[in-house]
C-alpha cells in the first residue's frame, strides 16, 4: 500500500469510529431503559449505524458532520423523554448529517473524485427512507434496500462519467419521485447509465429490438397495480427508440422532447408520482455535460436530495416522503392528482432552470445566493407560519356518544390545521366518510370538508403489517410517528391543511366544528390532537 493510499484510509478512521461509537452508546442506553423507551433506543442504535457508517465513507475529509451527528443524536436520545418529540429530534439530526455531507460532496470541483463516494452516499440516503423496515432487521433488507442503493450509487457514478455531473440532477429527481433509491429507482438509473454510454457508439438494431421486446413482454405480464414497476418497464420501451437517435446536436433535442412529452403525459395518468421517473431520466440525459451546467446541476441535485431527505426524516418517519414534500410545496395539494401536477411542474422547472442558469452565470462555480434555496423551501412549506391554537394540550376524542367538537373563531381563517388519528376503523373501506370539518357562518350557512379514511385520515395502526397489506400505503397527510405498544410498526397521526372557501354572501365565519358521521361502527373513535388557525 502506498503512503498516499494509507493516508487516505487513515483519514476515514475518525468519522467511521464516531459512527460506530454512536450506535454503541445508544445500545448501552437501551440496555438500561425499560419498556417503550428501551425499544425506541435500540431502534435508534440500528438507524444511526445504517445512516452514519456509509455516510462516513462518503463525506470529504475531515468528516466533522459525522462526529457532530454522533454527539448530538446521543444527547437527544439520552436527555429527551421517549415519544414522538425524541424521535423527531433524532431523525432531524440524522437528516442534517446527510444533508451536510451531500452538499459538501456535490460541491467538490474534482469530478473524478466525486464518483466513488456516490455509492456509500446512496446507501446512507436510502437508510433514511428504509427507517421503518429497520424495526425488525431481516435478510430481506439486503435485497429491498442495500443492494438497490449500491446499484443506484454505481449508476449515478456511471452517469456522471458518461453524461457529466448534470445527470445527477436526473438521479436526484428520480429519487424524489420514487421515494429513495429502491429497486425501481436503481433499475431505472442503471438503464439510463447503459443507454447514455451506448449512445456514443454505433447503434445495433438487434440490441434495441430485444430491449424493446423484453420491456413490452413485461408490460403485458405485469399487474397494473404495481405502479412503480409499471413505470420502470415503460421506461425500457420508451428509452429504446431514443437510444437509436444518433449522438450529436439533435440528440439532446430529441431527449428534451421525449422528457417533456412523458412528463406531461404523466399528469394525465393515475400512476402517481412514480410515473414521472421515465420522464426525469429523459430530461437528465438531455443535459449536455458542459462544465458550467455540471456545476449548476450539482447544486440543484444537492438541494433536491436535501429536500427529499428532510421529508423522509422530519417529521419522524413520514411514510410518503415524496408526497409529503410536494404537499408542503403545494400547500393544500394533498390529493394524488394535485401532487402529480406539482411534481410535473417541479421536474419541468428543474429541467428548464439548469440551461438558463448556465447561460446566465457561465463562469460561476456555485452562485452564492442560490444557497438560500433551503431557507426559501422551508419558508414556503408553511411549517413555521404563525398559528393560533384552538385546542388545549390534551387531545379530544370523539365517539358515537360524543360525536362533536367545536370552538369559536375571532376572525376569518386563512387556513385551518388539524391533526387527527382514527381507532377502530380497520374494517372500513378506503374512501369511507367518517366525519367532516365544518365552518359555521354568521347567517346560519356552513362550508365543510369531508374526512375520509385512507385519504384525509387513517387508523393510528395503519402501518401494522396486517392492516398495511389490506389498506395499502397511508395517506399523504401522514404526519408524525411513534413506537406504539407493538414494536414491530409505527403508530401514526395525520395532519390536514384546509383553506376554507368564503361563506356565501360574505358572512363572516363564527365557529369551526369537527363531527363524526352517524351510523359508524360503535368502536370507532376519532382523536383530535391539534386544531390551529392561520391568518
C-alpha atoms as one frame of an Amber mdcrd trajectory, in Angstrom:
protein
   0.000   0.000   0.000   1.428   3.380  -0.979   1.803   6.188   1.536  -0.937
   8.173  -0.220  -3.406   5.260  -0.036  -2.542   4.703   3.618  -3.188   8.370
   4.437  -6.492   8.247   2.565  -7.531   5.156   4.538  -6.400   6.638   7.843
  -8.414   9.795   7.197 -11.588   7.662   7.178 -10.948   6.161  10.628 -12.158
   9.093  12.829 -15.593   9.535  11.190 -16.048   5.754  10.909 -15.174   5.312
  14.591 -17.572   8.120  15.522 -20.407   6.374  13.675 -19.709   3.065  15.460
 -19.472   4.827  18.818 -22.844   6.498  18.269 -24.528   3.133  17.731 -22.728
   1.528  20.683 -23.709   4.335  23.067 -27.349   4.088  22.040 -27.272   0.303
  22.537 -25.921   0.852  26.067 -28.735   3.323  26.721 -31.333   0.792  25.538
 -29.904  -1.856  27.866 -30.516   0.404  30.892 -34.020   1.547  29.968 -37.380
  -0.149  30.362 -40.486  -0.596  28.190 -41.116   1.552  25.131 -38.081   3.755
  25.852 -35.743   0.738  25.602 -37.318  -0.423  22.332 -37.041   3.078  20.892
 -33.383   3.484  21.909 -32.470   0.089  20.432 -34.102   1.169  17.218 -32.146
   4.447  17.303 -28.907   2.437  17.518 -29.744   0.471  14.359 -30.894   3.565
  12.500 -27.786   5.596  13.441 -25.459   2.828  12.265 -27.369   2.383   8.998
 -27.076   6.108   8.193 -23.763   7.232   9.686 -21.490   4.294   8.767 -21.932
   4.593   4.967 -22.008   8.379   5.262 -18.591   8.252   6.968 -17.226   6.519
   3.856 -18.676   9.180   1.528 -18.124  12.597   3.089 -14.992  14.581   2.235
 -12.338  14.969   4.865 -12.300  15.715   7.758 -15.908  14.500   8.233 -16.828
  16.698  11.179 -20.551  16.230  10.437 -20.280  12.556  11.468 -18.842  13.386
  14.878 -21.319  16.210  15.382 -24.252  13.964  14.453 -22.991  11.194  16.751
 -22.746  13.516  19.750 -25.954  15.475  19.094 -28.107  12.406  18.366 -26.908
  10.677  21.532 -27.548  13.821  23.540 -31.118  13.972  22.221 -31.682  10.266
  22.926 -30.295  10.433  26.483 -31.923  13.696  27.552 -35.353  13.795  25.895
 -38.245  11.586  27.057 -39.372   8.735  24.817 -42.054   9.610  22.296 -42.639
  11.452  19.025 -40.639  14.517  20.091 -37.494  12.495  20.794 -37.897  10.598
  17.517 -38.413  13.822  15.568 -35.294  15.377  17.089 -33.222  12.256  16.441
 -34.427  11.973  12.848 -33.801  15.666  12.193 -30.181  15.316  13.384 -29.520
  12.338  11.108 -31.060  14.236   8.214 -28.846  17.230   8.976 -25.776  14.976
   8.761 -26.879  13.509   5.411 -27.753  16.937   4.014 -24.438  18.444   5.097
 -22.437  15.525   3.728 -24.377  15.579   0.439 -23.866  19.294  -0.109 -20.158
  19.110   0.774 -19.611  16.147  -1.530 -21.522  17.562  -4.502 -19.782  20.929
  -4.100 -16.402  19.364  -4.893 -14.841  20.569  -8.127 -12.934  17.391  -8.991
 -15.358  15.251 -10.976 -13.050  12.236 -10.795 -13.073  12.209  -7.007 -16.846
  12.525  -6.898 -17.859   9.235  -8.484 -16.905   6.541  -5.966 -18.290   8.325
  -2.845 -21.715   8.411  -4.529 -22.084   4.696  -3.743 -21.988   4.918   0.095
 -23.865   8.227  -0.095 -26.746   6.463  -1.886 -26.760   3.813   0.882 -26.920
   6.472   3.614 -29.671   8.288   1.763 -31.672   5.071   1.377 -31.257   4.310
   5.096 -33.393   7.368   5.850 -36.200   6.043   3.661 -35.816   2.445   4.894
 -36.113   3.507   8.522 -39.476   1.773   9.227 -38.107  -1.543   7.979 -35.239
  -1.376  10.484 -37.641  -2.131  13.341 -37.341  -5.844  12.630 -33.960  -6.386
  10.927 -34.286  -9.111   8.327 -32.201 -10.547   5.469 -34.812  -9.108   3.087
 -33.295  -5.653   3.669 -30.292  -6.827   1.646 -32.499  -7.132  -1.465 -35.004
  -4.362  -0.835 -32.615  -1.594   0.248 -28.874  -2.308   0.452 -28.196  -3.846
  -2.957 -30.535  -1.431  -4.825 -28.868   1.534  -3.112 -25.414   0.216  -4.081
 -26.603  -0.272  -7.656 -28.109   3.230  -7.745 -24.848   4.703  -6.476 -22.832
   2.910  -9.163 -25.358   4.012 -11.802 -25.027   7.637 -10.713 -21.245   7.313
 -10.853 -21.505   5.909 -14.413 -23.905   8.659 -15.444 -21.514  11.232 -14.048
 -18.671   9.774 -16.125 -20.657   9.345 -19.360 -23.107  12.245 -19.339 -21.395
  14.654 -16.955 -22.436  15.653 -13.500 -25.538  17.259 -14.939 -27.008  13.734
 -14.967 -27.021  13.905 -11.154 -29.984  16.240 -11.427 -31.966  13.464 -13.090
 -30.833  10.964 -10.479 -31.911  13.275  -7.676 -35.309  13.829  -9.281 -35.792
  10.081  -9.740 -35.003   9.525  -6.057 -37.537  12.191  -5.067 -40.223  10.757
  -7.359 -39.754   7.165  -6.194 -39.099   7.863  -2.516 -35.476   6.777  -2.332
 -33.007   4.500  -4.115 -35.126   1.340  -4.033 -35.190  -1.456  -6.615 -37.214
   0.531  -9.165 -35.043   3.645  -8.938 -31.881   1.534  -9.160 -33.187  -0.250
 -12.267 -34.121   2.986 -13.988 -30.768   4.600 -13.212 -28.858   1.542 -14.465
 -30.898   1.593 -17.692 -30.179   5.307 -18.094 -26.466   4.778 -17.494 -26.344
   1.965 -20.031 -28.250   3.886 -22.690 -26.227   7.056 -22.099 -22.970   5.143
 -22.510 -24.174   3.275 -25.592 -25.493   6.321 -27.442 -21.988   7.464 -28.261
 -21.283   4.273 -30.235 -22.809   2.935 -33.422 -26.258   1.537 -32.518 -27.010
  -2.142 -33.064 -30.693  -2.519 -34.114 -30.811  -6.084 -32.777 -29.943  -4.864
 -29.304 -32.615  -2.178 -29.422 -35.305  -4.558 -30.714 -34.523  -7.063 -27.968
 -34.527  -4.242 -25.447 -37.999  -3.102 -26.532 -39.351  -6.670 -26.787 -38.307
  -7.507 -23.231 -39.949  -4.354 -21.926 -43.139  -4.983 -23.916 -43.398  -8.558
 -22.614 -43.005  -7.280 -19.081 -45.766  -4.733 -19.609 -48.150  -7.460 -20.818
 -47.442  -9.720 -17.829 -47.374  -7.033 -15.146 -50.405  -6.385 -12.882 -51.445
  -2.775 -13.301 -51.465  -2.264  -9.520 -47.657  -2.340  -9.447 -47.314   1.290
 -10.417 -43.584   1.925  -9.809 -42.607  -1.280 -11.633 -45.006  -0.351 -14.427
 -43.190   2.970 -14.773 -39.840   1.172 -14.850 -40.852  -1.211 -17.609 -42.439
   1.638 -19.528 -39.043   3.322 -19.434 -37.429   0.249 -21.033 -39.771   0.513
 -24.014 -39.671   4.286 -24.339 -35.919   4.645 -23.955 -35.203   2.184 -26.783
 -36.192   4.322 -29.823 -34.403   7.320 -28.358 -31.266   5.240 -27.993 -31.319
   4.782 -31.784 -31.121   8.537 -32.261 -27.549   9.394 -33.288 -25.441  11.315
 -30.812 -24.825  14.939 -31.652 -26.552  18.299 -31.608 -30.024  16.904 -32.397
 -29.764  14.136 -29.835 -30.305  16.448 -26.891 -33.332  17.966 -28.623 -34.879
  14.506 -29.028 -34.368  13.685 -25.371 -35.812  17.054 -24.366 -38.954  16.436
 -26.425 -39.296  12.917 -25.061 -38.861  14.064 -21.490 -41.344  16.916 -21.763
 -43.880  14.693 -23.508 -43.608  11.958 -20.881 -43.826  14.449 -18.021 -46.982
  15.997 -19.429 -48.454  12.555 -20.122 -47.750  11.526 -16.518 -50.040  14.332
 -15.327 -52.988  12.656 -17.059 -52.402   9.119 -15.738 -53.307   7.566 -12.428
 -49.892   6.123 -11.660 -48.942   8.757  -9.115 -45.601  10.487  -8.689 -43.719
   7.326  -9.707 -44.971   7.760 -13.285 -42.602  10.719 -13.607 -39.474   8.586
 -13.282 -39.008   7.786 -17.010 -39.563  11.440 -17.915 -36.950  12.525 -15.397
 -34.407  10.169 -16.952 -35.101  11.637 -20.391 -34.579  15.145 -19.061 -31.348
  14.193 -17.286 -29.875  12.638 -20.436 -30.823  15.740 -22.423 -28.474  17.895
 -20.370 -25.209  18.411 -22.185 -22.178  17.770 -19.933 -20.726  21.263 -20.085
 -18.705  22.348 -17.034 -20.988  25.291 -16.291 -24.144  23.211 -16.435 -22.482
  20.465 -14.405 -21.797  22.861 -11.552 -25.333  24.207 -11.524 -26.826  20.725
 -11.856 -24.700  19.563  -8.941 -26.023  22.388  -6.795 -29.602  21.673  -7.880
 -29.145  17.936  -7.181 -27.782  18.604  -3.714 -30.775  20.663  -2.676 -33.271
  18.220  -4.194 -31.707  15.347  -2.282 -31.627  17.515   0.828 -35.324  18.310
   0.462 -36.250  14.660  -0.004 -34.105  13.675   2.977 -35.827  16.369   5.025
 -39.216  14.940   4.073 -38.018  11.422   4.925 -36.714  12.209   8.394 -38.721
  15.207   9.607 -41.394  14.735  10.657 -40.117  11.456  12.022 -40.534   8.650
   9.504 -43.102  10.206   7.186 -44.207   7.160   5.144 -44.554   9.029   1.828
 -41.641  11.486   1.704 -42.072  12.483  -1.933 -45.781  13.121  -1.496 -45.163
  14.962   1.778 -42.537  17.190   0.168 -44.855  18.021  -2.713 -47.742  18.590
  -0.304 -45.604  21.120   1.569 -44.621  22.824  -1.643 -48.229  22.870  -2.840
 -49.821  23.942   0.440 -53.090  22.042   0.390 -52.136  19.858  -2.586 -52.550
  16.602  -0.691 -54.614  14.705  -3.277 -52.636  12.376  -5.610 -53.702  14.231
  -8.751 -52.618  17.628  -7.424 -49.352  16.156  -6.163 -48.661  14.730  -9.603
 -49.288  18.089 -11.261 -46.960  19.739  -8.725 -44.308  17.087  -9.434 -44.578
  17.649 -13.193 -44.122  21.376 -12.706 -41.151  20.753 -10.415 -39.499  18.445
 -12.967 -40.044  20.813 -15.869 -38.861  23.779 -13.812 -35.686  21.900 -12.895
 -35.011  20.915 -16.496 -35.637  24.448 -17.766 -33.710  26.175 -14.985 -30.372
  24.435 -15.488 -29.564  25.662 -19.037 -30.993  29.079 -18.198 -28.679  29.430
 -15.217 -25.766  28.041 -17.212 -26.189  30.853 -19.750 -26.756  33.462 -17.050
 -23.714  32.579 -14.952 -21.234  30.917 -17.337 -18.291  31.408 -15.009 -19.978
  30.866 -11.661 -18.896  27.682  -9.886 -21.880  27.915  -7.496 -23.820  31.172
  -7.239 -23.779  32.066  -3.590 -27.280  33.420  -3.456 -28.664  30.015  -4.572
 -27.566  28.707  -1.165 -30.672  30.476   0.152 -32.828  27.837  -1.562 -33.243
  25.622   1.551 -34.412  28.614   3.587 -36.890  29.547   0.862 -38.084  25.936
   0.742 -38.745  25.864   4.467 -40.464  29.235   4.322 -42.700  28.006   1.516
 -43.555  24.823   3.382 -45.563  26.825   5.908 -44.149  24.781   8.778 -43.399
  27.843  10.862 -46.275  30.145   9.994 -47.920  31.882  12.974 -50.781  29.790
  14.256 -53.477  30.324  16.892 -54.285  27.069  18.726 -57.948  26.253  19.349
 -57.294  23.104  21.366 -55.595  22.536  24.703 -52.689  20.205  25.351 -54.894
  17.142  25.918 -56.450  15.509  22.841 -60.211  15.423  22.360 -61.685  12.016
  21.491 -64.944  11.880  19.518 -67.135   8.793  19.911 -70.648   7.683  18.957
 -71.947   9.132  22.236 -69.948  12.372  21.900 -69.504  12.967  18.163 -68.947
  16.759  18.088 -66.234  19.254  18.989 -66.360  22.977  18.259 -64.648  26.275
  19.053 -65.475  29.931  18.262 -63.451  31.964  15.759 -62.324  35.508  16.424
 -61.503  36.253  12.773 -61.861  34.561   9.360 -59.219  31.824   8.996 -56.847
  31.697   6.048 -56.010  28.069   6.766 -57.095  25.521   9.348 -54.550  22.953
  10.585 -55.848  19.726  12.127 -54.029  16.654  13.479 -56.182  13.526  13.725
 -55.995   9.783  14.249 -58.660   7.104  13.976 -59.056   3.989  16.083 -61.309
   1.009  15.489 -61.651   1.760  11.766 -59.794  -1.243  10.352 -62.939  -2.759
   8.823 -63.855   0.385   6.846 -63.033   0.547   3.149 -60.711   3.273   1.903
 -62.644   6.397   0.996 -65.403   5.912   3.588 -66.591   9.245   5.003 -66.191
   9.126   8.794 -66.698  12.808   9.616 -66.329  16.381   8.477 -64.709  19.708
   9.326 -67.318  22.454   9.232 -67.036  26.223   9.269 -70.235  27.856  10.592
 -71.137  31.237   9.080 -72.897  34.065  10.866 -76.003  33.772   8.665 -76.524
  30.108   9.606 -74.942  28.634   6.471 -71.789  26.496   6.567 -68.881  25.318
   4.438 -67.367  21.924   5.119 -64.805  19.352   4.084 -65.278  15.588   4.357
 -62.922  13.379   6.365 -62.437  10.095   4.518 -60.467   7.166   5.796 -57.389
   6.459   3.706 -57.463   9.950   2.136 -57.608  12.698   4.780 -57.155  10.479
   7.844 -56.444   6.818   8.643 -56.231   4.430  11.545 -53.434   5.076  14.008
 -52.237   1.476  13.371 -52.489   1.647   9.571 -48.801   0.723   9.303 -49.281
  -2.537  11.193 -48.267  -5.305   8.750 -51.686  -6.948   8.512 -53.532  -3.627
   8.063 -50.927  -2.237   5.659 -51.310  -5.300   3.419 -55.080  -4.742   3.216
 -55.375  -0.940   3.309 -52.286  -0.013   1.268 -49.980   2.967   1.960 -51.125
   5.588   4.490 -52.460   8.836   3.019 -50.129  11.687   2.145 -51.421  13.536
   5.220 -49.419  11.171   7.498 -47.530  13.491   9.777 -45.715  12.141  12.810
 -44.946   8.661  14.090 -44.048   6.970  17.332 -43.389   3.447  18.545 -46.640
   2.008  19.791 -47.238  -0.875  22.204 -46.241  -3.323  19.463 -42.631  -2.502
  18.492 -42.995  -4.006  15.011 -44.708  -0.954  13.496 -45.077   2.785  13.959
 -48.254   4.444  15.159 -49.249   7.432  13.045 -51.058  10.744  13.309 -52.331
  12.663  10.271 -52.137  16.387   9.531 -54.658  18.137   7.335 -54.393  21.677
   5.919 -57.688  23.197   4.797 -58.111  26.613   3.175 -61.913  27.021   3.508
 -63.816  28.971   0.852 -65.596  32.171   1.972 -69.152  31.966   3.227 -71.849
  32.767   0.686 -72.872  36.406   0.732 -69.670  37.432   2.517 -70.933  36.495
   6.000 -68.048  36.074   8.474 -67.356  32.598   9.921 -68.049  32.337  13.633
 -67.033  28.790  14.615 -65.195  25.675  13.475 -66.531  22.196  14.241 -65.351
  18.612  13.773 -68.001  15.907  13.945 -68.407  12.219  13.240 -70.872  10.812
  10.756 -73.818   8.816  12.137 -74.132   5.035  11.711 -70.436   4.308  12.130
 -69.137   1.216  13.960 -69.605   1.796  17.723 -65.932   1.069  18.454 -64.701
   3.814  16.092 -63.132   6.873  17.734 -61.520   9.988  16.277 -58.765  11.606
  18.350 -58.194  15.329  17.706 -54.628  16.153  18.741 -54.358  19.676  17.363
 -56.515  22.388  15.799 -54.960  25.700  14.767 -55.871  28.715  12.671 -53.517
  30.578  10.342 -54.356  34.014   9.019
